[in-house]
Amino acid sequence: MSLAEPTLSSPAPSRFATSLIDLLDRVQYRRVSVDEQLDPVYRLRYEAYRREEFIPTNSQQVTRDRYDEAENCFCFGVYIDERLVSSVRLHIAGPDDPTSPSAAIWPDILGGIVEKGQVYIDPSRFTADHEASLEFPAIPYLTLRTAVMACEHFKATYCISSVRPEHSAFYRRVFGSEQLAGEGYWGELTFPVCLYASYIPVMYPRVIRRYPFFDSTPEERAALFAPGHKGIVGITPSARQAQRLQMLGLDA
């Protein structure tokens, strides 16, 4: 499938979408330092994958790989009331640094984006605490908010999703993602993934309108994606502030 520009309606925010802004008041994002070999995020990954026997055991009980040390990598833990509930890793792939886990599966398709001088966001290692996922069904939204912010901060053309087939409906519904490639396998994981992509110039404003909790201020984005590999503790979501600025005609 070619990288076509989609057409998708953008209905007004639902009660669910509005309520998530209230939940964001309890959320913090923390960026993982590459030097912290035993960060709780790496243990959360391990526990999530082992729960479904997607990876073999290891003595350290952590899951890391070489992509965690890439210069264009940003890894985040999502905390609710100081409790780690989920994590995600983002690679900002473009002409300056095309490193991307998904490019190891689909080099031709993703390499073509970079060859055009475009940037894409590659989220990976999205894992959640099992009990927290039952308690907070909105965890996928809270976690992938980091990817939405990255799209705006780095002016990406695409946000891709290497996802299990049974999860694809979520990405099609929320982000208007379209399938670009069939099943492939990555690294040590034993389940197949398919490649989807959302065309950001069209989809970003529609996603923000429909799901205002994805909104953010430049200050929050700058804090999350500051240069370097140092860990960052306690970034508070700014969706409420960004929406207020928008209502005043002062778009964030």
C-alpha positions as CSV (number, residue, x, y, z in Angstrom):
1,M,0.0,0.0,0.0
2,S,1.3,3.5,-0.9
3,L,1.7,6.3,1.7
4,A,-1.5,8.1,0.7
5,E,-3.0,11.0,2.5
6,P,-6.1,9.8,4.4
7,T,-9.5,11.4,4.8
8,L,-11.1,11.0,8.2
9,S,-13.8,13.0,9.9
10,S,-13.0,14.6,13.3
11,P,-16.1,14.5,15.5
12,A,-16.3,16.6,18.6
13,P,-14.6,15.2,21.8
14,S,-16.6,12.5,23.6
15,R,-17.3,12.5,27.3
16,F,-14.5,9.8,27.6
17,A,-12.0,12.1,25.9
18,T,-12.9,15.0,28.2
19,S,-12.6,12.8,31.3
20,L,-9.1,11.8,30.5
21,I,-7.9,15.4,31.0
22,D,-8.9,15.0,34.6
23,L,-7.0,11.7,34.8
24,L,-3.9,13.5,33.4
25,D,-3.8,15.5,36.6
26,R,-2.6,12.4,38.3
27,V,0.0,11.5,35.6
28,Q,3.7,12.2,35.3
29,Y,6.1,11.2,32.5
30,R,9.6,10.3,33.3
31,R,12.3,9.9,30.7
32,V,14.7,6.9,31.3
33,S,18.4,7.5,31.4
34,V,20.3,5.2,29.1
35,D,22.9,4.8,31.9
36,E,20.3,3.3,34.3
37,Q,20.7,-0.4,33.3
38,L,18.2,-1.6,35.8
39,D,15.6,1.2,35.5
40,P,12.1,0.0,36.5
41,V,10.9,0.5,32.9
42,Y,13.2,-2.3,31.7
43,R,11.9,-4.6,34.4
44,L,8.3,-3.7,33.4
45,R,9.0,-4.7,29.9
46,Y,10.4,-8.0,31.0
47,E,7.5,-8.8,33.2
48,A,5.0,-7.9,30.5
49,Y,6.7,-10.0,27.9
50,R,7.3,-13.0,30.3
51,R,3.6,-12.9,31.4
52,E,2.7,-14.0,27.9
53,E,5.9,-16.0,27.3
54,F,7.0,-13.8,24.4
55,I,10.7,-13.8,25.5
56,P,13.0,-16.2,27.3
57,T,14.0,-15.7,30.9
58,N,17.2,-13.9,31.9
59,S,19.0,-13.5,35.2
60,Q,18.7,-9.7,35.4
61,Q,14.9,-9.8,34.7
62,V,15.1,-6.8,32.4
63,T,14.6,-6.3,28.7
64,R,17.0,-3.9,26.9
65,D,18.5,-3.9,23.4
66,R,20.9,-1.9,21.3
67,Y,18.1,0.4,20.2
68,D,17.7,1.8,23.7
69,E,21.2,3.4,23.3
70,A,20.5,5.0,20.0
71,E,21.1,8.8,19.8
72,N,17.5,9.3,18.5
73,C,15.9,7.2,21.2
74,F,13.5,8.6,23.9
75,C,12.2,6.1,26.4
76,F,9.5,7.0,28.9
77,G,7.8,5.6,31.9
78,V,4.2,6.7,32.7
79,Y,3.3,7.1,36.3
80,I,-0.1,7.5,37.9
81,D,0.0,8.6,41.5
82,E,3.7,7.9,41.6
83,R,3.1,4.3,40.4
84,L,4.7,3.0,37.2
85,V,1.9,1.8,35.0
86,S,3.3,1.7,31.5
87,S,6.2,2.6,29.2
88,V,7.0,3.3,25.6
89,R,10.1,3.9,23.5
90,L,10.3,6.4,20.7
91,H,12.8,6.7,17.8
92,I,12.8,9.8,15.8
93,A,13.9,8.5,12.4
94,G,15.0,10.9,9.7
95,P,17.8,11.9,7.3
96,D,20.1,12.8,10.2
97,D,19.6,9.5,12.0
98,P,17.5,6.8,10.4
99,T,17.9,4.3,13.3
100,S,14.5,2.6,13.9
101,P,13.6,-0.8,15.2
102,S,10.8,-1.2,12.6
103,A,13.2,-0.4,9.8
104,A,14.9,-3.8,10.6
105,I,11.6,-5.5,9.5
106,W,10.6,-3.2,6.6
107,P,13.7,-1.4,5.4
108,D,12.5,-0.6,1.9
109,I,9.2,1.1,3.0
110,L,10.7,3.0,5.9
111,G,13.9,3.8,4.1
112,G,11.8,5.4,1.4
113,I,10.4,7.9,3.9
114,V,13.9,8.9,5.0
115,E,15.2,9.1,1.5
116,K,12.6,11.8,0.8
117,G,14.0,13.9,3.6
118,Q,11.0,13.1,5.9
119,V,10.8,12.2,9.6
120,Y,8.8,9.5,11.2
121,I,8.2,8.5,14.8
122,D,8.6,4.8,15.6
123,P,7.0,3.9,18.9
124,S,8.1,0.4,20.3
125,R,8.3,-1.6,23.5
126,F,4.9,-0.4,24.6
127,T,4.2,-2.4,27.8
128,A,1.9,-2.0,30.7
129,D,1.6,-3.3,34.2
130,H,-1.1,-6.0,34.2
131,E,-3.0,-4.8,37.3
132,A,-2.8,-1.2,36.3
133,S,-4.2,-1.9,32.8
134,L,-7.3,-3.4,34.4
135,E,-7.6,-0.5,36.8
136,F,-7.0,2.2,34.1
137,P,-8.3,1.1,30.7
138,A,-7.1,4.5,29.3
139,I,-3.4,3.5,29.7
140,P,-2.9,3.1,25.9
141,Y,-4.0,6.7,25.4
142,L,-1.9,8.1,28.3
143,T,1.2,6.2,27.0
144,L,0.9,7.1,23.3
145,R,0.4,10.7,24.1
146,T,4.2,10.9,24.2
147,A,4.2,9.8,20.5
148,V,1.6,12.4,19.6
149,M,3.8,15.1,21.3
150,A,6.9,13.8,19.4
151,C,5.1,14.2,16.1
152,E,4.5,17.9,16.8
153,H,7.8,18.6,18.4
154,F,9.9,17.0,15.6
155,K,7.5,18.0,12.8
156,A,7.2,14.4,11.7
157,T,5.5,13.4,8.5
158,Y,4.4,10.0,9.7
159,C,3.9,8.2,13.0
160,I,4.2,4.5,12.3
161,S,2.9,1.6,14.4
162,S,4.4,-1.9,14.4
163,V,1.5,-3.7,16.1
164,R,0.0,-7.1,16.6
165,P,-2.9,-7.7,14.1
166,E,-5.4,-7.9,16.9
167,H,-4.4,-4.4,18.1
168,S,-4.6,-2.7,14.7
169,A,-8.2,-1.6,15.1
170,F,-7.2,0.8,17.9
171,Y,-4.6,2.6,15.7
172,R,-7.0,2.8,12.8
173,R,-9.8,4.2,14.9
174,V,-7.7,6.7,17.1
175,F,-5.0,7.8,14.7
176,G,-6.5,7.1,11.3
177,S,-3.5,4.7,10.6
178,E,-3.4,2.8,7.3
179,Q,-1.7,-0.5,6.8
180,L,1.5,-0.4,4.8
181,A,2.9,-3.9,5.2
182,G,1.9,-7.4,6.3
183,E,3.2,-9.5,9.2
184,G,6.9,-9.5,10.2
185,Y,8.8,-10.5,13.3
186,W,11.2,-8.3,15.4
187,G,14.1,-9.3,17.6
188,E,13.4,-11.9,20.3
189,L,9.6,-11.4,20.3
190,T,7.6,-14.4,19.2
191,F,4.5,-12.7,18.0
192,P,4.0,-11.1,14.5
193,V,3.5,-7.4,13.9
194,C,2.0,-5.4,11.0
195,L,3.1,-2.0,9.8
196,Y,0.7,0.9,10.0
197,A,1.2,4.6,9.5
198,S,-0.6,7.9,10.3
199,Y,-0.1,10.9,8.0
200,I,0.6,13.6,10.6
201,P,0.0,16.8,8.6
202,V,-3.6,15.7,8.1
203,M,-4.2,13.6,11.2
204,Y,-2.6,15.6,14.0
205,P,-5.2,18.5,14.1
206,R,-8.0,15.9,13.8
207,V,-6.7,13.8,16.6
208,I,-6.2,16.8,18.9
209,R,-9.8,18.0,18.2
210,R,-11.3,14.6,18.9
211,Y,-9.0,13.7,21.8
212,P,-8.0,17.0,23.5
213,F,-6.0,15.1,26.2
214,F,-3.3,14.5,23.5
215,D,-2.7,18.3,23.3
216,S,0.4,19.8,24.9
217,T,2.3,23.0,25.3
218,P,5.7,23.7,23.7
219,E,7.2,23.8,27.2
220,E,6.1,20.3,28.0
221,R,7.4,19.0,24.7
222,A,10.7,20.8,25.1
223,A,11.1,19.3,28.5
224,L,10.3,15.7,27.4
225,F,12.5,15.8,24.3
226,A,15.5,17.8,25.6
227,P,18.8,16.8,24.0
228,G,20.9,14.2,25.6
229,H,20.4,10.8,27.3
230,K,19.8,12.0,30.8
231,G,16.8,10.9,32.7
232,I,14.0,13.4,33.4
233,V,11.8,13.1,36.4
234,G,8.3,14.3,36.8
235,I,7.0,16.1,33.7
236,T,3.4,17.1,34.3
237,P,1.0,16.9,31.3
238,S,-0.1,20.2,30.0
239,A,-3.2,19.2,28.0
240,R,-5.5,21.3,30.1
241,Q,-3.4,24.4,29.8
242,A,-3.0,23.9,26.0
243,Q,-6.8,23.6,25.6
244,R,-7.3,26.8,27.6
245,L,-4.8,28.7,25.4
246,Q,-6.6,27.4,22.4
247,M,-9.9,28.7,23.7
248,L,-8.3,32.1,24.1
249,G,-6.9,32.0,20.6
250,L,-3.4,31.6,21.8
251,D,-2.6,28.2,20.4
252,A,0.2,26.3,22.1
